[in-house]
């Protein structure tokens, strides 16, 4: 459960935990890399999500939208980190 006193990083991680089962059902996953002081969330798509032609759609319309909604719009950007 997300509480008001949780840090932004904790709130983002809790939000990602809610989304992981959906990604894992298709063989993918998402890892939180960093939340910058100015609210930029950096994630790494893994498994089947890595290199998938739809990964940018998943990032923008799925992960990014959900993070903004669950965290009162705190995150200005959600970026994928490719390693």
Backbone as CSV, one residue per row, in Angstrom:
resi,resn,N_x,N_y,N_z,CA_x,CA_y,CA_z,C_x,C_y,C_z
1,UNK,0.841,-1.179,0.000,0.000,0.000,0.000,0.890,1.249,0.000
2,UNK,0.544,2.209,-0.816,1.306,3.434,-0.925,0.819,4.424,0.130
3,UNK,1.783,4.931,0.926,1.453,5.908,1.954,2.051,7.250,1.576
4,UNK,1.460,8.299,2.062,1.901,9.647,1.732,3.351,9.903,2.138
5,UNK,3.792,9.287,3.251,5.143,9.558,3.734,6.220,8.743,3.010
6,UNK,5.817,7.814,2.157,6.787,7.052,1.381,7.545,7.977,0.438
7,UNK,8.808,7.635,0.195,9.580,8.419,-0.766,9.054,8.146,-2.165
8,UNK,9.395,9.012,-3.094,8.969,8.831,-4.475,9.460,7.494,-5.008
9,UNK,10.696,7.129,-4.713,11.240,5.848,-5.182,10.420,4.681,-4.644
10,UNK,10.048,4.731,-3.367,9.234,3.667,-2.775,7.861,3.594,-3.438
11,UNK,7.278,4.752,-3.732,5.964,4.773,-4.381,6.048,4.220,-5.800
12,UNK,7.109,4.560,-6.519,7.283,4.045,-7.878,7.473,2.538,-7.843
13,UNK,8.305,2.052,-6.939,8.546,0.608,-6.834,7.248,-0.130,-6.498
14,UNK,6.445,0.421,-5.599,5.161,-0.199,-5.253,4.235,-0.226,-6.471
15,UNK,4.267,0.823,-7.261,3.445,0.872,-8.471,3.910,-0.172,-9.481
16,UNK,5.213,-0.313,-9.637,5.745,-1.304,-10.576,5.393,-2.727,-10.138
17,UNK,5.355,-2.954,-8.831,4.979,-4.283,-8.323,3.572,-4.668,-8.776
18,UNK,2.681,-3.682,-8.861,1.311,-3.948,-9.322,1.277,-4.307,-10.808
19,UNK,2.209,-3.771,-11.575,2.245,-3.976,-13.019,3.009,-5.235,-13.432
20,UNK,3.952,-5.659,-12.615,4.823,-6.790,-12.979,4.072,-8.050,-13.403
21,UNK,3.024,-8.474,-12.714,2.349,-9.707,-13.124,1.850,-9.674,-14.576
22,UNK,1.427,-8.518,-15.042,0.944,-8.378,-16.415,2.096,-8.612,-17.390
23,UNK,3.245,-7.990,-17.118,4.409,-8.166,-17.977,4.943,-9.595,-17.898
24,UNK,4.978,-10.151,-16.704,5.495,-11.501,-16.516,4.622,-12.547,-17.195
25,UNK,3.353,-12.281,-17.326,2.456,-13.219,-18.020,2.864,-13.400,-19.479
26,UNK,3.513,-12.387,-20.051,3.991,-12.473,-21.428,5.493,-12.721,-21.497
27,UNK,6.111,-13.077,-20.372,7.533,-13.400,-20.364,8.456,-12.209,-20.197
28,UNK,7.931,-11.059,-19.837,8.749,-9.863,-19.668,8.793,-9.409,-18.221
29,UNK,9.461,-8.287,-18.012,9.525,-7.708,-16.678,10.055,-6.291,-16.795
30,UNK,10.024,-5.568,-15.689,10.545,-4.197,-15.633,11.322,-4.055,-14.331
31,UNK,12.478,-3.389,-14.433,13.295,-3.118,-13.256,13.418,-1.611,-13.088
32,UNK,13.315,-1.149,-11.858,13.536,0.264,-11.570,15.033,0.501,-11.504
33,UNK,15.526,1.402,-12.346,16.945,1.740,-12.369,17.213,2.939,-11.476
34,UNK,16.396,3.989,-11.631,16.649,5.224,-10.900,15.421,6.118,-10.921
35,UNK,15.258,6.878,-9.860,14.312,7.993,-9.823,15.153,9.219,-9.496
36,UNK,15.259,10.122,-10.444,16.098,11.304,-10.245,15.400,12.295,-9.318
37,UNK,16.155,13.227,-8.744,15.556,14.225,-7.845,14.457,15.061,-8.505
38,UNK,14.524,15.211,-9.841,13.488,15.989,-10.519,12.353,15.129,-11.055
39,UNK,12.251,13.875,-10.590,11.092,13.045,-10.899,11.154,12.249,-12.182
40,UNK,12.326,12.105,-12.772,12.454,11.276,-13.971,12.659,9.837,-13.530
41,UNK,11.800,8.961,-14.004,11.867,7.550,-13.666,12.561,6.818,-14.807
42,UNK,13.599,6.061,-14.456,14.329,5.274,-15.448,14.131,3.806,-15.124
43,UNK,13.669,3.073,-16.131,13.415,1.646,-15.953,14.144,0.853,-17.026
44,UNK,14.287,-0.428,-16.759,14.895,-1.349,-17.709,13.878,-2.450,-17.999
45,UNK,13.536,-2.603,-19.260,12.639,-3.678,-19.665,13.478,-4.925,-19.897
46,UNK,13.033,-6.053,-19.367,13.801,-7.283,-19.461,12.929,-8.420,-19.995
47,UNK,13.561,-9.564,-20.207,12.843,-10.734,-20.706,12.296,-10.471,-22.090
48,UNK,11.080,-10.910,-22.331,10.450,-10.751,-23.638,10.220,-9.281,-23.990
49,UNK,10.183,-8.412,-22.997,9.989,-6.978,-23.263,11.227,-6.349,-23.903
50,UNK,12.401,-6.888,-23.578,13.647,-6.341,-24.119,13.685,-6.607,-25.623
51,UNK,13.744,-5.566,-26.404,13.833,-5.696,-27.853,12.498,-5.939,-28.550
52,UNK,11.425,-6.019,-27.812,10.106,-6.224,-28.411,9.710,-4.970,-29.197
53,UNK,9.143,-5.140,-30.394,8.733,-3.973,-31.175,7.681,-3.100,-30.471
54,UNK,6.966,-3.668,-29.537,5.929,-2.920,-28.816,6.421,-2.357,-27.483
55,UNK,7.713,-2.496,-27.198,8.216,-2.088,-25.878,8.043,-0.592,-25.618
56,UNK,8.203,0.244,-26.619,8.022,1.682,-26.401,6.561,2.010,-26.110
57,UNK,5.655,1.285,-26.726,4.225,1.466,-26.429,3.939,1.016,-24.996
58,UNK,4.513,-0.115,-24.603,4.347,-0.599,-23.230,4.886,0.423,-22.245
59,UNK,6.038,0.981,-22.568,6.673,1.959,-21.692,5.825,3.211,-21.563
60,UNK,5.395,3.749,-22.674,4.681,5.029,-22.663,3.225,4.888,-22.211
61,UNK,2.497,3.986,-22.818,1.059,3.886,-22.555,0.729,3.002,-21.357
62,UNK,1.631,2.115,-20.996,1.379,1.242,-19.854,2.074,1.718,-18.600
63,UNK,3.391,1.594,-18.597,4.176,1.907,-17.408,4.115,3.399,-17.079
64,UNK,4.416,4.248,-18.046,4.433,5.689,-17.803,3.092,6.228,-17.348
65,UNK,2.051,5.823,-18.021,0.699,6.286,-17.664,0.320,5.834,-16.256
66,UNK,0.618,4.577,-15.941,0.275,4.044,-14.629,1.060,4.755,-13.528
67,UNK,2.347,5.023,-13.757,3.147,5.718,-12.748,2.613,7.121,-12.495
68,UNK,2.274,7.822,-13.543,1.748,9.174,-13.378,0.424,9.167,-12.635
69,UNK,-0.427,8.211,-12.962,-1.741,8.141,-12.313,-1.619,7.778,-10.826
70,UNK,-0.790,6.804,-10.513,-0.677,6.323,-9.133,0.168,7.230,-8.252
71,UNK,0.951,8.118,-8.853,1.840,8.961,-8.068,1.546,10.437,-8.276
72,UNK,0.323,10.768,-8.480,-0.154,12.152,-8.587,0.611,12.990,-9.600
73,UNK,1.026,12.369,-10.686,1.712,13.103,-11.733,3.119,13.525,-11.377
74,UNK,3.704,12.939,-10.338,5.037,13.332,-9.901,6.100,13.056,-10.959
75,UNK,5.926,11.995,-11.725,6.934,11.632,-12.713,6.670,12.373,-14.008
76,UNK,7.631,13.148,-14.426,7.493,13.886,-15.671,7.806,12.989,-16.864
77,UNK,8.718,12.081,-16.673,9.141,11.215,-17.767,9.355,9.803,-17.246
78,UNK,9.176,8.857,-18.121,9.524,7.482,-17.827,10.395,7.028,-18.976
79,UNK,11.618,6.722,-18.694,12.574,6.382,-19.747,13.033,4.949,-19.609
80,UNK,13.222,4.319,-20.741,13.740,2.967,-20.771,15.256,3.013,-20.885
81,UNK,15.914,2.201,-20.086,17.360,2.073,-20.152,17.671,0.753,-20.825
82,UNK,18.459,0.814,-21.878,18.829,-0.412,-22.589,20.269,-0.721,-22.281
83,UNK,20.506,-1.960,-21.826,21.879,-2.345,-21.540,22.273,-3.546,-22.359
